[in-house]
């Protein structure tokens, strides 16, 4: 499904918050925890595409969190972070089951690129450009067009459109959109989905492309 759900596990609260904020600006739904115990609780109840995991954590150590994720059924990809950047450290981290390894300090653009690459590996294969009718969306370049006109979309609008196009024609419930495009802080009774759909419809213009399915959710395509 379109958009990405990411769990950030980092005990340095300032860094954890900065990573979470930055990834949300990239259109991802992000939850943030500060220790290994909370990380295990979150992955037990929520399916994450990618877990950004600090290796040196209080509570359950990052190594053990990584081992359990690799051995479990979640399917989440793990990007391990650590201040130790020797070749042996990288080999050890990958040996624990991590899918990728990024030493601190890191460039945020590289972190985003690595998270996106892991997200593509955790999801079912999709075409590089998502299309229906005269609407196209490129998840990698973060651009969308209708009839050749570039759409000026907010990160949430982009994430919702990506979900609806993955694949097009499928009915997507409001609950699924809330799960994929927001995070655990979102109120399940919020009107955020309806508000975002309304704004997205306005930006897509005529003829209408997003349709409400009674008691089902939303789908994109011809009426």
Protein Blocks (a to p, Z undefined) as FASTA:
>chain_A
ZZjddddddfblklmmmmmmmmmmnopacdddfbfklmmmmmmmpccfbdcddfbdghja
fklmmmmmmmmmnopacddddfblcfklmmmmmmnopabdcdddddfklmmmmmmmmmmm
mpccddfbdcehjbccdfklopaceehiacdddfklmmmmmmmmmcghiacdfklmmmmm
mcfklcfkbcklmmmmmmmmmmnopadfbdcdehkbpceddZZ
